[in-house]
Amino acid sequence: MLSQSIKHSDFIYQTNIKMISILINAYACSPNMGSEPGMAWNWCVNLAKYCELHIITEGEFREKIEAVLPTLPQGKNMHFHYNPVSDEIRKMCWNQGDWRFYKYYKEWQWKTYEIAKKIIAKQHIDIVHQLNMIGFREPGYLWKVEEKPFVWGPIGGLKQFPEAYLQKAGIKMLLFNKLKNYINIFQIKYDKRVNCALKKANLLISSIPDSYQAINRYKHLESVIIPETGCYIDNELKADLNKFEKKGLKILWVGKFDFRKQLEIALKTIAQLKHINDIELEICGTGNQQQIKYYKQLSSKLGIEKQVAWYGSKSNQEVLSMMCKADLFFFTSVSEDTSTVVLEAISCQLPVLCFDACGFGYVINEKVGIKIPFSTPTQSINDFAEKVNYLYHNKNILKKLSNNCKQRQEELSWDNKAKQMVTLYSSILTNSK
């Protein structure tokens, strides 16, 4: 039991009273990882500062969890219940193109529901929370627990791939994304379990505005937008603001070389400005051999070999170090929720240039970055080039944006998210009395 009071907006938690007890469904949950496992872990480890948690998870990361748990002050508030699957199913999960996983994941969700009922019979539980994964397509079965309020989210997976940016996609990529766009709408409108979960929920949390808009448009339901990932406050990550006094512009691009990241747009943007020879694009990431060959050949064809540096795959710490030294983070992705790398840029006080879309368009505001709207690839290249040229000649603007990142980092911090979530939990319990 904690003794301090924690203030969030106009709400004050008196944490010397009994904690709210939450049962959380988190298939993938692990410390020291990214993606879904890291997202769920960060939600749980921060919520556990203010709540008692019973967490049902798959057993792949059990050793990691049990090694870290005793080292955490809030570890006593985290009670894990394991529902393991076979190694074969785990491989299906990691291979995102293996659609067989959905069948086994649905079975896992049903077993989790049965485990949840046993926990509720033995433990005091105030709220059940479907946390992750696979966005809205798999709502699990916790919504069937009639006697407890049900929370679902952050809900993702409802964004539409902007078809204008599929111009250079292969036929397979083109058909896949067009079909996925259609299936997204069909499922939110007609999938029986999705609709049962949406209707039963006492609270829906959308990960990005796209999810909020889809839920509202097709189901006429309200939700709260809370990005699925967050920032950690790390006082050791400090940018040297004197870098903005130096000549030139060092731009950093980080990501996999897959189609949705649109590295081609970044390269062609630099090509528009190749007459300014002290603009440098640092590319940190990699792809398959075909992708690497294509982008390096494109760089040569565009005549920007001397302005582009290829760093390949780097550790997270190396990327953070590069962020602290760069002048601008260039994020050209057109289809993802809230990328962790964008939040890492904010943590490193690195201004961001990106599209005004998806989750990153939501977390990047005018105080920490510059955004352009979706249009066409050609128009986007022109728009990005205009912004880069402006920032090159006005580095004082970059310095101002960098200074603002600290406040935005605190707003997007994991701890702040946890406090916001506890406010919502408390509101549910108050309204249900």
C-alpha positions as CSV (number, residue, x, y, z in Angstrom):
1,M,0.0,0.0,0.0
2,L,1.4,3.3,-1.1
3,S,1.4,6.3,1.1
4,Q,1.8,9.3,-1.3
5,S,-0.9,11.2,-3.1
6,I,-0.6,11.4,-6.9
7,K,-2.1,14.3,-8.8
8,H,-3.4,13.9,-12.4
9,S,-5.2,16.8,-14.0
10,D,-7.8,17.8,-11.5
11,F,-8.1,14.3,-10.0
12,I,-6.2,13.3,-6.9
13,Y,-5.6,9.7,-6.0
14,Q,-5.4,9.0,-2.3
15,T,-3.2,5.9,-2.5
16,N,-3.3,5.2,1.2
17,I,-6.7,3.6,0.6
18,K,-7.3,0.2,-0.9
19,M,-6.0,-0.2,-4.4
20,I,-8.3,-1.0,-7.4
21,S,-7.8,-4.6,-8.4
22,I,-7.6,-5.2,-12.2
23,L,-7.6,-8.5,-14.1
24,I,-5.6,-8.0,-17.3
25,N,-5.5,-10.2,-20.4
26,A,-2.1,-9.7,-22.1
27,Y,-1.1,-12.5,-24.4
28,A,2.3,-11.1,-25.1
29,C,4.0,-9.5,-22.1
30,S,7.7,-9.3,-21.4
31,P,10.3,-6.9,-19.9
32,N,13.2,-5.6,-22.1
33,M,11.4,-6.1,-25.4
34,G,9.7,-3.9,-28.0
35,S,6.5,-4.5,-30.0
36,E,3.5,-6.1,-28.3
37,P,5.3,-7.8,-25.4
38,G,7.1,-4.6,-24.4
39,M,3.9,-2.6,-24.8
40,A,1.9,-4.8,-22.5
41,W,4.8,-5.0,-19.9
42,N,5.1,-1.2,-19.8
43,W,1.4,-0.8,-19.3
44,C,1.4,-3.4,-16.5
45,V,4.5,-2.3,-14.7
46,N,3.3,1.3,-14.6
47,L,-0.3,0.5,-13.6
48,A,1.1,-1.7,-10.8
49,K,2.4,1.5,-9.1
50,Y,-1.3,2.4,-8.4
51,C,-3.3,-0.9,-8.8
52,E,-3.3,-4.5,-7.8
53,L,-2.9,-6.5,-11.0
54,H,-3.7,-10.1,-11.9
55,I,-2.2,-10.6,-15.4
56,I,-3.0,-13.6,-17.6
57,T,-0.3,-14.1,-20.2
58,E,1.3,-16.7,-22.4
59,G,4.3,-18.5,-20.9
60,E,7.0,-17.7,-23.5
61,F,8.6,-15.0,-21.4
62,R,8.0,-16.5,-18.0
63,E,11.7,-16.6,-17.1
64,K,12.2,-13.0,-18.0
65,I,9.2,-11.9,-16.0
66,E,10.1,-13.8,-12.9
67,A,13.7,-12.6,-13.0
68,V,12.7,-8.9,-13.1
69,L,9.6,-9.0,-10.8
70,P,11.5,-9.2,-7.5
71,T,13.6,-6.2,-8.4
72,L,10.6,-3.9,-8.8
73,P,9.1,-2.0,-5.8
74,Q,5.6,-2.5,-7.4
75,G,6.4,-6.2,-8.2
76,K,4.3,-7.2,-5.2
77,N,1.3,-5.8,-7.0
78,M,1.8,-7.9,-10.1
79,H,0.4,-11.5,-10.0
80,F,1.0,-13.5,-13.2
81,H,-1.0,-16.4,-14.3
82,Y,0.4,-18.4,-17.3
83,N,-1.5,-19.9,-20.2
84,P,1.3,-21.3,-22.4
85,V,1.0,-22.6,-26.0
86,S,3.3,-24.9,-28.0
87,D,6.5,-23.7,-29.7
88,E,4.8,-24.2,-33.0
89,I,2.1,-21.8,-32.2
90,R,4.7,-19.3,-30.9
91,K,6.4,-19.4,-34.3
92,M,3.1,-18.7,-36.0
93,C,2.7,-15.7,-33.7
94,W,6.0,-14.2,-34.6
95,N,5.5,-14.9,-38.3
96,Q,2.9,-12.2,-38.9
97,G,2.0,-13.6,-42.3
98,D,0.9,-16.9,-40.8
99,W,-2.9,-16.6,-40.6
100,R,-3.2,-20.0,-38.9
101,F,-2.3,-18.2,-35.6
102,Y,-5.7,-16.6,-35.4
103,K,-7.4,-20.0,-34.9
104,Y,-5.0,-20.9,-32.0
105,Y,-5.2,-17.4,-30.6
106,K,-9.0,-17.6,-30.4
107,E,-8.6,-20.9,-28.5
108,W,-6.1,-19.3,-26.2
109,Q,-8.6,-16.5,-25.5
110,W,-11.3,-19.0,-24.5
111,K,-9.0,-20.8,-22.1
112,T,-7.9,-17.4,-20.7
113,Y,-11.6,-16.6,-20.1
114,E,-11.9,-19.8,-18.1
115,I,-8.8,-19.0,-16.1
116,A,-10.2,-15.5,-15.5
117,K,-13.4,-16.9,-14.0
118,K,-11.4,-19.0,-11.6
119,I,-9.3,-16.0,-10.5
120,I,-12.4,-13.9,-10.0
121,A,-13.9,-16.7,-7.8
122,K,-10.9,-16.6,-5.5
123,Q,-9.7,-13.0,-5.7
124,H,-11.3,-9.6,-5.3
125,I,-11.4,-8.1,-8.8
126,D,-12.9,-4.7,-9.6
127,I,-12.4,-4.5,-13.4
128,V,-11.4,-6.9,-16.2
129,H,-9.2,-5.3,-19.0
130,Q,-8.5,-6.8,-22.5
131,L,-5.1,-5.2,-23.2
132,N,-3.4,-6.8,-26.2
133,M,-2.9,-8.0,-29.0
134,I,-3.9,-8.0,-32.7
135,G,-5.9,-4.9,-32.3
136,F,-9.7,-5.0,-32.8
137,R,-9.8,-8.3,-34.6
138,E,-9.5,-10.4,-31.5
139,P,-11.5,-9.1,-28.5
140,G,-11.1,-12.2,-26.4
141,Y,-13.9,-13.3,-24.1
142,L,-13.5,-11.2,-21.0
143,W,-16.6,-9.3,-22.1
144,K,-18.6,-12.4,-21.1
145,V,-17.8,-11.8,-17.5
146,E,-21.1,-10.2,-16.6
147,E,-20.5,-9.3,-13.0
148,K,-17.4,-7.1,-13.6
149,P,-16.9,-3.9,-15.6
150,F,-15.1,-4.5,-18.9
151,V,-12.4,-2.3,-20.4
152,W,-11.0,-2.9,-23.9
153,G,-7.9,-1.2,-25.4
154,P,-5.8,0.5,-26.6
155,I,-7.6,-0.8,-29.7
156,G,-5.6,-0.6,-32.9
157,G,-5.7,-2.1,-36.4
158,L,-8.5,0.1,-37.8
159,K,-6.4,2.4,-39.9
160,Q,-6.8,2.3,-43.7
161,F,-3.6,2.0,-45.8
162,P,-3.6,5.2,-48.0
163,E,-4.1,3.7,-51.5
164,A,-2.4,6.6,-53.2
165,Y,0.9,5.4,-51.7
166,L,0.5,1.9,-53.3
167,Q,1.5,3.2,-56.7
168,K,4.8,1.4,-56.7
169,A,3.8,-1.6,-54.7
170,G,4.0,-5.0,-56.3
171,I,0.7,-6.7,-57.2
172,K,0.9,-8.9,-54.1
173,M,1.4,-5.8,-51.8
174,L,-1.3,-3.9,-53.7
175,L,-3.9,-6.6,-53.4
176,F,-3.0,-7.4,-49.8
177,N,-3.5,-3.8,-48.5
178,K,-6.7,-3.2,-50.6
179,L,-8.2,-6.5,-49.2
180,K,-7.1,-5.6,-45.7
181,N,-8.7,-2.2,-45.9
182,Y,-12.0,-3.9,-46.9
183,I,-11.8,-6.6,-44.3
184,N,-11.2,-4.0,-41.5
185,I,-14.5,-2.3,-42.4
186,F,-16.3,-5.6,-42.8
187,Q,-15.1,-6.9,-39.4
188,I,-15.9,-3.8,-37.4
189,K,-19.4,-3.7,-38.9
190,Y,-20.3,-7.4,-38.8
191,D,-18.0,-9.6,-36.7
192,K,-20.2,-11.0,-33.9
193,R,-17.6,-11.2,-31.1
194,V,-16.1,-7.8,-32.0
195,N,-19.6,-6.2,-31.7
196,C,-20.4,-8.0,-28.5
197,A,-17.2,-6.7,-26.9
198,L,-17.7,-3.2,-28.2
199,K,-21.3,-3.1,-26.8
200,K,-20.4,-4.7,-23.4
201,A,-17.4,-2.4,-22.7
202,N,-17.8,0.1,-20.0
203,L,-14.7,1.8,-21.5
204,L,-13.2,1.7,-25.0
205,I,-9.7,3.0,-25.5
206,S,-8.5,3.8,-29.0
207,S,-4.8,3.8,-29.8
208,I,-5.0,6.4,-32.6
209,P,-7.6,8.8,-34.0
210,D,-8.3,6.3,-36.9
211,S,-9.6,3.7,-34.4
212,Y,-11.7,6.4,-32.6
213,Q,-13.2,7.5,-35.9
214,A,-14.0,4.0,-37.1
215,I,-15.6,2.9,-33.8
216,N,-17.7,6.1,-33.8
217,R,-18.6,6.0,-37.4
218,Y,-19.6,2.3,-37.7
219,K,-20.8,1.6,-34.2
220,H,-21.8,5.1,-32.9
221,L,-19.7,4.5,-29.7
222,E,-17.4,6.8,-27.9
223,S,-13.8,5.9,-26.9
224,V,-10.9,7.6,-25.3
225,I,-7.7,8.1,-27.3
226,I,-4.6,6.9,-25.5
227,P,-1.6,5.8,-27.6
228,E,-0.6,2.2,-27.0
229,T,3.0,3.1,-26.2
230,G,4.7,5.8,-24.2
231,C,7.9,7.6,-23.2
232,Y,10.3,6.8,-20.4
233,I,11.8,9.8,-18.7
234,D,15.6,9.3,-19.0
235,N,17.6,12.2,-17.7
236,E,20.7,10.8,-19.3
237,L,19.3,11.3,-22.8
238,K,20.2,14.9,-23.4
239,A,20.7,16.5,-26.8
240,D,23.5,19.0,-27.3
241,L,21.5,22.1,-28.2
242,N,24.7,23.7,-29.5
243,K,24.4,21.5,-32.6
244,F,21.8,23.8,-34.0
245,E,24.4,26.6,-34.1
246,K,26.5,24.5,-36.5
247,K,26.3,24.6,-40.3
248,G,24.5,21.9,-42.3
249,L,21.5,19.7,-41.4
250,K,21.9,16.2,-40.1
251,I,18.6,14.2,-40.8
252,L,18.1,10.8,-39.2
253,W,15.8,8.1,-40.7
254,V,15.2,4.8,-38.7
255,G,13.2,1.7,-39.6
256,K,12.9,-1.5,-41.6
257,F,13.0,-1.2,-45.4
258,D,9.4,-2.5,-45.8
259,F,6.9,-0.8,-48.1
260,R,4.9,1.0,-45.4
261,K,8.0,2.9,-44.2
262,Q,8.3,4.6,-47.6
263,L,12.1,5.1,-47.5
264,E,11.8,6.0,-51.2
265,I,10.0,9.2,-50.2
266,A,12.9,10.2,-47.9
267,L,15.5,9.6,-50.6
268,K,13.6,11.5,-53.2
269,T,13.1,14.4,-50.7
270,I,16.9,14.7,-50.3
271,A,17.3,14.5,-54.1
272,Q,15.1,17.6,-54.4
273,L,17.6,19.4,-52.2
274,K,20.9,17.9,-53.5
275,H,22.1,21.4,-54.5
276,I,22.5,22.0,-50.7
277,N,25.5,19.7,-50.2
278,D,25.6,19.9,-46.4
279,I,22.2,18.2,-45.9
280,E,23.0,14.7,-44.8
281,L,20.6,11.8,-44.5
282,E,21.6,9.1,-42.0
283,I,19.7,5.8,-42.6
284,C,19.6,3.4,-39.7
285,G,17.9,0.1,-40.5
286,T,17.9,-2.7,-43.0
287,G,15.8,-5.1,-45.1
288,N,16.2,-8.1,-47.2
289,Q,18.9,-8.2,-49.9
290,Q,16.5,-7.2,-52.6
291,Q,15.3,-4.1,-50.6
292,I,18.9,-3.1,-49.7
293,K,20.0,-3.3,-53.3
294,Y,17.0,-1.4,-54.6
295,Y,17.3,1.6,-52.2
296,K,21.1,1.9,-52.6
297,Q,20.7,1.8,-56.4
298,L,18.0,4.4,-56.1
299,S,20.3,6.6,-54.1
300,S,22.9,6.4,-56.8
301,K,20.4,7.0,-59.6
302,L,19.2,10.1,-57.8
303,G,22.8,11.4,-57.4
304,I,22.8,11.7,-53.6
305,E,25.4,9.0,-52.7
306,K,27.5,11.6,-51.0
307,Q,24.6,12.9,-48.9
308,V,23.3,9.5,-47.7
309,A,25.0,7.4,-45.0
310,W,23.9,3.8,-44.6
311,Y,24.4,2.5,-41.0
312,G,22.6,-0.8,-41.2
313,S,21.1,-2.3,-38.1
314,K,22.1,-0.7,-34.8
315,S,21.3,-1.4,-31.2
316,N,18.7,0.7,-29.4
317,Q,21.4,2.5,-27.4
318,E,23.3,3.3,-30.6
319,V,20.1,4.7,-32.2
320,L,19.4,6.8,-29.2
321,S,23.0,8.2,-29.3
322,M,22.5,9.1,-33.0
323,M,19.2,10.8,-32.1
324,C,20.9,13.0,-29.6
325,K,23.4,14.2,-32.3
326,A,21.0,14.6,-35.2
327,D,19.1,17.8,-36.1
328,L,15.9,16.3,-37.4
329,F,14.1,12.9,-37.3
330,F,12.5,12.1,-40.6
331,F,9.6,9.6,-40.3
332,T,8.0,8.7,-43.6
333,S,5.8,5.8,-42.6
334,V,2.3,5.8,-44.0
335,S,0.6,3.0,-42.0
336,E,1.2,2.1,-38.4
337,D,-0.2,3.0,-35.0
338,T,2.2,4.8,-32.6
339,S,5.8,3.9,-33.5
340,T,8.1,3.6,-30.5
341,V,10.9,5.2,-32.5
342,V,9.0,8.5,-32.7
343,L,8.6,8.6,-29.0
344,E,12.3,7.8,-28.6
345,A,13.1,10.8,-30.8
346,I,11.0,13.0,-28.5
347,S,12.9,11.6,-25.5
348,C,16.1,12.6,-27.2
349,Q,14.8,16.1,-27.8
350,L,14.9,15.5,-31.5
351,P,12.3,17.4,-33.6
352,V,10.2,15.2,-35.9
353,L,9.1,15.6,-39.6
354,C,6.3,13.2,-40.5
355,F,2.8,12.7,-42.0
356,D,-0.2,14.0,-40.1
357,A,-1.7,10.6,-39.8
358,C,-1.9,7.4,-37.8
359,G,-0.6,7.4,-34.2
360,F,2.5,9.4,-34.9
361,G,0.4,12.3,-36.3
362,Y,-1.4,12.3,-33.0
363,V,1.6,12.4,-30.6
364,I,3.6,14.9,-32.7
365,N,2.1,18.3,-32.3
366,E,3.3,21.7,-33.6
367,K,5.4,22.2,-30.5
368,V,7.8,19.3,-31.2
369,G,7.6,18.7,-35.0
370,I,6.2,19.5,-38.4
371,K,3.6,17.5,-40.3
372,I,2.3,17.3,-43.8
373,P,-1.0,15.8,-44.9
374,F,-1.5,12.7,-47.0
375,S,-1.8,13.5,-50.7
376,T,0.2,11.6,-53.4
377,P,3.9,10.4,-53.2
378,T,5.0,13.1,-55.7
379,Q,3.2,15.9,-53.7
380,S,4.5,14.5,-50.4
381,I,8.1,14.6,-51.7
382,N,7.6,18.3,-52.7
383,D,6.0,19.1,-49.3
384,F,8.7,17.4,-47.3
385,A,11.4,19.1,-49.3
386,E,9.9,22.5,-48.7
387,K,9.8,21.8,-44.9
388,V,13.4,20.5,-44.9
389,N,14.6,23.5,-46.9
390,Y,12.8,25.9,-44.4
391,L,14.3,24.2,-41.4
392,Y,17.8,24.2,-43.0
393,H,17.6,28.0,-43.3
394,N,15.8,28.4,-39.9
395,K,17.7,26.2,-37.4
396,N,16.4,28.4,-34.6
397,I,13.0,26.8,-35.2
398,L,14.6,23.4,-34.7
399,K,16.2,24.6,-31.5
400,K,12.8,25.8,-30.3
401,L,11.1,22.5,-31.2
402,S,13.9,20.6,-29.4
403,N,13.4,22.6,-26.2
404,N,9.7,21.8,-26.3
405,C,10.3,18.0,-26.4
406,K,10.9,17.7,-22.7
407,Q,7.3,18.8,-21.8
408,R,5.8,16.6,-24.5
409,Q,7.9,13.6,-23.2
410,E,6.3,14.1,-19.8
411,E,2.8,14.3,-21.3
412,L,3.4,11.0,-23.2
413,S,5.2,9.2,-20.4
414,W,4.2,5.7,-19.3
415,D,3.6,7.0,-15.8
416,N,1.3,9.7,-17.0
417,K,-0.6,7.1,-19.0
418,A,-1.0,4.9,-16.0
419,K,-2.4,7.8,-14.0
420,Q,-4.8,8.6,-16.7
421,M,-5.9,4.9,-16.8
422,V,-6.4,4.8,-13.1
423,T,-8.6,7.9,-13.4
424,L,-10.7,6.1,-15.9
425,Y,-10.9,2.9,-13.8
426,S,-12.0,5.0,-10.8
427,S,-14.7,6.7,-12.9
428,I,-16.1,3.4,-14.1
429,L,-16.3,2.1,-10.5
430,T,-18.0,5.3,-9.3
431,N,-20.5,5.2,-12.2
432,S,-21.3,1.5,-11.6
433,K,-22.3,2.0,-8.0
